[in-house]
Amino acid sequence: MAGTENERARKAAEGLAYSSGFGNEHSSEAVPGALPVGRNSPQRAPLGLYAEQLSGSAFTEPRSHNRRSWLYRIRPSAAHPPFARANRGEIRSAPFTECLPDPNRLRWDPLPAPADPTDFVDGLWTLGGNGDATQRTGMAVHLYHVNASMERRVFGNADGELLIVPERGGLLLRTEFGLLRVEPGHVALIPRGVRFRVELLDDAPDGGRPTARGYVCENYGRPFELPALGPIGANGLANPRDFLAPTAAYEDVEGPVEVVNKFCGQLWTATYDHSPLDVVAWHGNHVPYVYDLRRFNVIGSISYDHPDPSIFTVLTSPSDTPGLAGVDFVVFAPRWLVGEDTFRPPYFHRNVMTEYMGLIEGAYDAKTAGPGGFVPGGGSLHNMMSAHGPDQETFDRASAAELAPQKIDDGLAFMFETRWPLTLTEQARDAGHRQRAYDDVWQGLQRHFRP
C-alpha cells in the first residue's frame, strides 16, 4: 500500500510549476476565470466560489510587514464541525516547563525510526524551545521520523509558522495554495494557519516501509523575512527570486477528512465532510515557499579571519530590538575558504544567543563526523554563553593545515539561533539517543602556552 501511495505522490510532484520571489504579491488560478478582477470580495465570486481572507498579521501593521492572502474556495473554512481535544503525542509547545534550562552542551544522534506506521503529525518529536505560543513569542525545535503519508488527513498550525528541513527522504506538501516538492537540501516554509498534508516520495530500498526524517523550526514570533543586507549591498545571501511559491491546485474531495489543528500547544481534531484543500484560486503574500539551500550566495572573508556565522543567515524573525532575532535560520553551504594566517573552522566561542545545529548531509568542518560524533540527522545544542568550538581532532588538523584555497563542499549544516535559552522537553533530556559523553570531545585540548 505504501508503494501505491508514494507512486501517486511522485506522479503529482512531477513537473510542478512555481511562482518565484520571496514576499511578492503572488496570484494563481487553477481554473481560468476563478480570480475576480478589480476587487477581492465581489457580491458573487466567480464560478460559484467563496471569497475568504487569510491574515498572517494584524490588519494595521505597516504595509512592509503585512501578510495576507485572498482565497477563492469551494467551501469557506467556516463550514466545519466542532473541534475536540486530541492526543498530542510527542509534540510540546512553549512555555516549556518540564525541565530547567541547562547550561551544558548537549548532542543527539538521529531520532530513532518509528516501529508502527507513523505520518508527519504523529511523527513530530519536540526537543525544546522558548517563549510562549499564546503570546506569539519564541520558537520550538522539533524533529520528525515518519514512514507513512498522511491519508485523508490535513494539518494546520495556529501557533506559528513551520520551517521544514528534510534530511532524509523527499516530501510532497499539498497545501491550500498548491503543491510543493521538498527534497533534502531544500527547506519549506509553511505560514501560520495554512493547512497542508505531507506525503512521502521515496520508496524503501528493501521493499519495506519508506522513511523520511528531518528537522522543524516552529516560529511563534514575527514571520520569517530576508535579513537586511546593510554594507553587503544590494545582492548576496538568499536571493528572493530563488524562493518558489506553489501554483493553485485544489482538491474537490467529498467524504470524511480529519483536520488536525495545533492551537495554544494542544492538538484539536475535527472530521470534515470535504477536503479543506479546496482553494481554486488565490492571491496575496501570506504563502508557502520552497527554497534550495545550495542556491545560497555565501559571503565570506577574502583577507583574514573567519566571519561571524550571522553572515550565513537565510531567514530571520525580527524582534522589537534591531538586530536581535527571535530566531535566525543559518546555513553552512558549500563555500571556499581562502583566509590568510587564519584558523579556518569556526572559532572558539561563547554567545549571548542560543544555537541549535543540525546536519543535512556530509560533515561539518568544525566537528568530527562518524559514530558518536556529529552525524546527519543528529543535532547539538549550545545554550547562551555555553563555551563551544572545534573539537580536539579538528583543532589539531586545522592548526597544522597548509593554507591553500580550500573548497568546503562535502557537507550541508544549518543552525536555528535564538535570543532566549532553549529549554528541553523531558523526552529530549532523557532520550536514549542523546550522547552522554559530548563534553569529552574537548577534553584532549592540551596546554601549549610557552612564556
Legacy VTK file of the C-alpha trace (Angstrom):
# vtk DataFile Version 3.0
C-alpha trace
ASCII
DATASET POLYDATA
POINTS 451 float
0.000 0.000 0.000
2.837 2.372 0.835
4.293 1.888 -2.643
0.977 2.871 -4.239
0.720 5.992 -2.058
4.268 7.059 -2.889
3.770 6.412 -6.597
0.712 8.669 -6.538
2.691 11.379 -4.720
5.610 11.134 -7.153
3.276 11.480 -10.114
1.713 14.584 -8.573
5.183 16.040 -7.892
6.363 15.727 -11.489
6.740 18.958 -13.408
5.313 21.260 -10.755
5.008 24.916 -11.737
6.007 27.612 -9.257
5.856 31.379 -8.856
9.142 32.920 -7.735
10.030 35.706 -5.324
10.028 35.891 -1.521
7.485 38.397 -0.183
5.959 39.017 -3.605
2.271 39.555 -4.243
1.650 36.230 -5.972
-1.541 35.164 -7.724
-2.665 31.883 -9.238
-5.815 30.190 -10.530
-6.279 26.507 -11.272
-9.350 27.234 -13.395
-9.371 30.233 -15.777
-11.644 32.987 -14.523
-11.592 31.866 -10.886
-9.793 35.031 -9.703
-12.019 38.103 -9.507
-10.756 41.197 -11.308
-10.608 44.636 -9.711
-11.866 43.627 -6.267
-11.269 40.986 -3.581
-14.788 40.208 -2.413
-17.369 40.707 -5.154
-21.048 40.219 -4.480
-20.842 36.876 -6.255
-17.359 35.361 -6.518
-16.523 33.753 -9.881
-17.551 30.158 -10.627
-19.710 29.924 -7.511
-16.666 30.056 -5.209
-16.436 31.630 -1.750
-14.043 34.531 -1.111
-12.060 34.295 2.131
-9.136 36.276 3.540
-6.343 34.561 5.479
-4.455 37.104 7.622
-0.973 36.316 8.903
-0.567 39.736 10.551
-2.751 42.329 12.215
-4.721 44.423 9.731
-2.985 47.637 10.769
0.648 46.507 10.742
2.853 48.530 8.369
2.448 47.599 4.734
6.015 46.216 4.652
5.103 43.731 7.421
1.529 42.973 6.451
0.852 39.381 5.407
-2.469 38.311 3.930
-3.892 36.273 1.085
-7.306 36.043 -0.533
-8.535 32.515 -1.209
-11.344 31.519 -3.578
-12.560 28.132 -2.447
-15.293 25.586 -2.974
-16.456 25.883 0.651
-15.467 28.525 3.205
-13.271 27.450 6.109
-16.129 28.321 8.452
-18.073 25.258 7.242
-16.764 22.696 9.731
-17.987 20.794 12.797
-16.666 21.465 16.331
-13.072 20.547 17.189
-12.309 18.165 20.054
-9.086 17.705 22.009
-6.774 15.061 20.571
-3.757 13.186 21.883
-0.770 15.409 21.163
1.681 12.519 21.067
5.254 13.799 21.373
4.539 17.407 20.336
5.147 20.042 23.005
4.808 23.833 22.935
6.028 26.878 24.838
6.152 27.717 27.624
8.492 24.787 28.271
8.385 23.960 31.973
9.176 20.228 32.165
12.910 20.857 32.700
15.169 23.620 33.935
17.207 25.493 31.307
20.515 23.625 31.051
23.899 25.381 30.517
25.568 22.132 29.466
26.491 21.401 25.878
24.238 18.689 24.506
24.198 16.500 21.413
21.883 13.851 19.996
22.128 11.089 17.412
19.307 10.908 14.835
15.766 10.321 16.051
15.072 6.540 16.001
12.731 5.134 13.385
9.120 4.507 14.422
8.006 0.925 14.930
4.406 1.472 13.752
3.000 3.307 10.719
3.593 6.982 11.550
2.751 10.042 9.473
4.136 13.584 9.761
1.783 14.773 12.511
2.252 11.659 14.640
5.993 11.662 13.911
6.734 15.140 15.278
9.004 14.927 18.334
9.749 18.104 20.290
13.284 18.711 21.533
12.557 22.017 23.289
12.072 25.712 22.816
11.405 29.061 24.453
8.901 31.892 24.720
5.151 31.405 24.851
2.988 30.219 21.977
-0.058 32.009 23.385
1.858 35.315 23.359
3.348 34.722 19.891
6.943 34.884 21.130
9.819 32.419 20.851
10.265 29.180 18.971
10.423 25.400 19.238
12.702 22.764 17.738
11.011 19.581 16.530
12.318 16.528 14.730
10.338 14.094 12.605
10.914 10.484 11.567
7.980 9.108 9.601
7.168 6.060 7.479
3.677 6.823 6.141
1.927 9.516 4.159
-0.958 11.455 5.665
-4.094 9.814 4.276
-7.350 11.811 4.329
-5.718 13.957 6.979
-4.768 17.641 6.986
-2.709 19.662 9.484
-2.778 23.348 10.355
-0.861 25.321 12.969
-2.373 28.401 14.618
0.649 28.755 16.934
3.297 29.663 14.378
4.896 29.103 11.006
6.807 25.913 10.284
10.223 25.762 8.629
10.662 22.145 7.497
14.253 20.965 6.881
14.336 17.447 5.342
17.446 15.379 5.999
16.330 12.039 4.521
13.507 11.360 2.089
11.615 13.658 -0.246
8.224 15.134 0.707
5.221 16.307 -1.265
3.389 19.076 0.587
-0.212 19.531 -0.537
-1.195 22.955 0.774
-4.216 25.193 0.407
-2.152 27.167 -2.123
-0.945 24.217 -4.176
1.854 21.628 -4.176
5.486 21.876 -3.089
8.144 19.235 -3.672
10.768 19.324 -0.906
13.932 17.214 -1.027
16.892 17.008 1.362
18.895 20.166 0.736
15.667 22.173 0.413
13.560 23.859 3.079
9.832 24.525 3.057
8.188 27.425 4.868
4.522 26.942 5.824
2.963 30.165 7.166
0.866 30.306 10.308
-2.636 28.937 9.744
-2.016 27.389 6.301
-3.328 23.834 6.104
-1.357 21.089 4.425
-0.790 17.355 4.012
2.606 15.611 3.909
3.119 12.666 1.558
6.301 10.609 1.157
8.007 10.456 -2.237
10.663 7.775 -1.778
10.249 4.012 -1.614
12.171 1.886 0.871
15.163 0.225 -0.845
14.359 -3.181 0.667
10.667 -3.095 -0.193
9.637 -2.288 3.386
8.116 0.949 4.576
9.688 4.170 3.289
11.080 6.605 5.825
11.680 10.323 5.913
13.257 12.360 8.665
14.350 15.899 9.317
14.009 18.985 11.462
11.308 21.597 12.015
11.627 25.109 13.429
8.294 26.370 14.745
8.432 30.158 14.850
5.860 31.673 17.215
7.041 35.248 16.611
7.065 37.614 13.677
7.074 35.825 10.333
10.414 34.983 8.804
11.798 37.551 6.402
15.019 38.005 4.462
17.711 39.725 6.544
18.780 43.276 5.747
21.989 43.353 3.714
23.459 46.600 5.064
27.053 47.156 3.906
26.903 43.978 1.798
24.897 45.980 -0.713
22.008 45.011 -2.948
22.931 41.354 -3.544
24.043 38.276 -1.662
22.864 35.671 0.847
19.472 34.195 -0.129
18.129 35.748 -3.303
14.369 36.478 -3.222
13.868 35.028 -6.715
15.015 31.574 -5.536
12.060 31.176 -3.159
9.300 29.348 -5.005
5.602 29.604 -4.180
3.104 26.991 -5.394
0.503 27.497 -8.072
-3.147 26.770 -7.352
-4.133 23.093 -7.286
-7.334 22.204 -5.496
-8.896 19.031 -4.087
-12.595 18.569 -4.804
-12.993 15.635 -2.410
-16.200 14.665 -0.634
-16.261 12.348 2.361
-14.539 12.276 5.732
-11.227 14.141 6.125
-9.623 14.589 9.542
-8.351 18.119 10.150
-5.802 18.447 12.965
-5.384 21.944 14.380
-2.474 22.901 16.647
-3.793 25.652 18.907
-2.075 27.047 22.035
0.115 23.990 22.366
-2.612 21.361 22.080
-3.888 19.327 19.161
-7.561 19.559 18.251
-9.322 17.446 15.653
-12.491 17.566 13.599
-13.802 15.352 10.812
-14.916 17.397 7.821
-17.233 16.074 5.113
-14.871 17.507 2.454
-11.212 18.360 1.929
-10.249 21.856 3.140
-7.550 21.952 0.427
-10.219 23.197 -1.965
-8.777 26.583 -2.963
-9.279 27.061 -6.711
-7.569 30.465 -6.946
-5.696 32.829 -4.658
-3.597 35.971 -4.480
-1.507 37.565 -1.739
1.798 37.393 0.116
0.962 35.031 3.021
2.058 31.973 1.082
4.219 28.831 1.441
7.655 28.588 -0.152
10.320 26.040 -1.012
13.993 27.084 -1.225
17.093 25.211 -2.406
19.832 25.833 0.188
22.540 25.240 -2.430
21.484 28.477 -4.096
22.555 30.469 -1.058
25.115 33.095 -2.115
27.776 32.658 0.562
29.562 35.822 1.683
32.932 35.411 3.407
36.369 36.827 4.102
38.884 37.167 1.271
41.646 38.503 3.502
41.834 37.115 7.048
39.735 35.818 9.963
36.547 33.793 9.935
33.317 35.835 9.620
30.615 35.606 12.263
28.044 32.921 11.375
25.385 35.637 11.081
26.772 36.227 7.590
25.157 32.902 6.644
21.604 33.908 7.664
18.923 32.736 5.236
15.817 33.933 7.114
15.245 35.938 10.273
12.308 36.554 12.601
12.937 40.063 13.954
12.159 41.238 17.464
11.473 44.736 18.765
15.247 45.189 19.207
17.012 45.797 15.875
19.449 43.005 15.092
18.213 40.752 17.915
16.218 37.961 16.311
13.567 35.790 17.861
15.094 33.108 15.643
17.527 33.092 12.735
17.850 30.272 10.225
21.514 29.951 9.210
23.004 27.606 6.609
26.600 26.435 6.206
26.509 25.832 2.479
29.387 24.822 0.158
31.985 27.609 0.113
35.633 28.498 -0.426
37.984 29.257 2.472
40.917 31.472 1.497
41.781 33.467 4.642
45.495 34.118 5.161
47.077 33.272 8.543
43.600 32.242 9.684
42.229 29.380 11.765
39.557 28.489 9.259
36.990 26.404 11.127
34.562 28.412 13.287
36.448 29.803 16.253
36.051 29.019 19.969
33.078 30.972 21.130
30.661 31.976 23.865
27.499 33.594 22.575
24.598 35.527 24.086
22.413 33.752 21.520
21.426 30.082 21.764
22.442 27.755 18.929
20.789 24.506 17.838
22.702 22.946 14.949
21.683 20.131 12.623
23.394 18.320 9.770
21.661 17.522 6.486
24.485 15.717 4.719
28.210 15.021 4.859
30.274 16.547 7.653
30.591 19.939 9.339
34.078 21.427 9.219
34.242 22.195 12.971
33.052 18.820 14.272
34.252 15.241 13.898
31.841 13.020 11.985
31.238 9.304 12.328
29.759 7.146 15.104
29.472 9.080 18.340
30.109 12.321 16.509
28.056 14.909 14.661
26.152 12.951 12.025
23.353 13.704 9.525
20.021 13.699 11.317
21.682 14.483 14.651
21.834 17.808 16.431
23.704 19.807 19.063
22.519 22.470 21.477
24.740 25.213 22.887
22.647 27.411 25.147
23.612 31.041 25.707
27.170 31.549 26.978
27.959 27.816 26.726
31.564 27.601 25.541
31.965 25.678 22.301
34.111 25.410 19.226
36.171 22.879 17.292
36.922 19.568 18.974
40.477 18.376 19.529
40.804 16.463 16.267
39.534 19.420 14.241
41.735 21.907 16.122
44.886 19.856 15.603
44.162 19.346 11.917
43.264 22.982 11.199
46.223 24.368 13.150
48.677 22.395 11.021
46.923 22.675 7.644
48.599 24.253 4.635
46.624 27.423 3.953
45.936 26.958 0.283
42.463 27.836 -1.047
40.097 25.168 0.261
36.636 24.228 -1.026
34.143 23.053 1.605
31.667 21.073 -0.484
31.130 17.788 1.342
28.602 18.936 3.922
25.426 20.904 4.449
24.710 22.049 8.002
22.321 24.600 9.474
21.545 26.393 12.704
18.434 27.681 14.458
19.774 30.608 16.508
17.518 32.283 19.071
17.723 35.166 21.522
16.471 33.114 24.508
17.749 29.936 26.171
16.220 26.774 24.768
14.622 24.617 27.457
14.433 20.887 26.793
11.453 18.610 26.987
11.785 15.631 29.309
11.811 13.298 26.304
14.828 15.122 24.861
16.668 15.249 28.194
16.151 11.527 28.840
16.360 10.297 25.233
18.322 7.136 24.614
19.853 8.741 21.518
21.340 11.658 23.486
25.126 11.455 23.568
26.059 11.391 27.239
29.794 11.944 26.651
29.590 15.011 24.384
31.865 17.057 26.696
34.674 14.582 26.060
35.351 15.954 22.570
37.093 18.964 24.153
38.970 17.138 26.922
42.009 16.398 24.767
42.802 20.066 24.121
46.284 20.497 25.591
48.190 23.364 27.098
50.560 24.879 24.510
51.496 28.084 26.316
55.221 28.832 26.184
56.091 32.021 28.164
LINES 1 452
451 0 1 2 3 4 5 6 7 8 9 10 11 12 13 14 15 16 17 18 19 20 21 22 23 24 25 26 27 28 29 30 31 32 33 34 35 36 37 38 39 40 41 42 43 44 45 46 47 48 49 50 51 52 53 54 55 56 57 58 59 60 61 62 63 64 65 66 67 68 69 70 71 72 73 74 75 76 77 78 79 80 81 82 83 84 85 86 87 88 89 90 91 92 93 94 95 96 97 98 99 100 101 102 103 104 105 106 107 108 109 110 111 112 113 114 115 116 117 118 119 120 121 122 123 124 125 126 127 128 129 130 131 132 133 134 135 136 137 138 139 140 141 142 143 144 145 146 147 148 149 150 151 152 153 154 155 156 157 158 159 160 161 162 163 164 165 166 167 168 169 170 171 172 173 174 175 176 177 178 179 180 181 182 183 184 185 186 187 188 189 190 191 192 193 194 195 196 197 198 199 200 201 202 203 204 205 206 207 208 209 210 211 212 213 214 215 216 217 218 219 220 221 222 223 224 225 226 227 228 229 230 231 232 233 234 235 236 237 238 239 240 241 242 243 244 245 246 247 248 249 250 251 252 253 254 255 256 257 258 259 260 261 262 263 264 265 266 267 268 269 270 271 272 273 274 275 276 277 278 279 280 281 282 283 284 285 286 287 288 289 290 291 292 293 294 295 296 297 298 299 300 301 302 303 304 305 306 307 308 309 310 311 312 313 314 315 316 317 318 319 320 321 322 323 324 325 326 327 328 329 330 331 332 333 334 335 336 337 338 339 340 341 342 343 344 345 346 347 348 349 350 351 352 353 354 355 356 357 358 359 360 361 362 363 364 365 366 367 368 369 370 371 372 373 374 375 376 377 378 379 380 381 382 383 384 385 386 387 388 389 390 391 392 393 394 395 396 397 398 399 400 401 402 403 404 405 406 407 408 409 410 411 412 413 414 415 416 417 418 419 420 421 422 423 424 425 426 427 428 429 430 431 432 433 434 435 436 437 438 439 440 441 442 443 444 445 446 447 448 449 450
